[in-house]
Amino acid sequence: MQTASIDNADVIVACQYEIPVSWIRKKDLHILTSSIHTYTGDARFSVKHPESSDEWTLKIEYVQPRDAGIYECQVNTEPKMNLAFTLRVEAAQAKIMGQEDVYVKKGSTISLMCTVNVQSTPPSSVSWHHGGAVVDFDSPSVHHRGGVSLETEKTESGTTSRLLVTQARLSDSGNYTCIPSNANPASVMVHVLNGEHPAAMQHGGSCGVFCTVPIILLTGTTLLISNLLR
């Protein structure tokens, strides 16, 4: 089987046999579990076997890049039976909804929405940078013009951070980067225009990129599975 997991997420793989199985990490031939017992000092690994069930489940919490490789569910019979799983670990990635270039009219509101596809371990913080500098929500210039606000929401499907910059100025143009504490950053280029009207321009006071570009992003751990039974 092929299994893909996002860095820092949890992954669960299972096999079905009527008798006890062992879970083995192939790269070092380490026996992780045998029957319902765990034989590793890494507490992220655990095995579950519900009573009156033939299912044996290996769970790896907070998956790390070093966990990538082949895992084998093995039955000690003659001939031996085994089921192999190949685990790929993908880096968690932030995404800013909409186009890579955003056009807004001077005096309107810049609205940027960033999503982070980490469910099991949400980022402890999400910061925004403008032109390489952290966006300052408390500077006098920000308060004078109505402010810059940040809304962050954590749900079962991931974390969403929304940056609002009111009364956009020409100096607000430039690169904006969303930086989660536990995922790769994402960037977008904002162009504040004085009179021009490109088709991709944001409109209205609070409408953001997502109003003009109908994109739906599904976040979370993706499992890609194909059987390999030897």
Helices and strands as residue ranges (DSSP letters): E 2-6, E 11-16, E 22-25, E 30-34, E 37-38, E 45-48, E 55-60, G 65-67, E 69-75, E 81-90, E 94-96, E 101-105, E 110-116, E 126-130, E 133-134, H 140-145, E 148-155, E 158-165, G 170-172, E 174-180, E 186-193, H 209-212
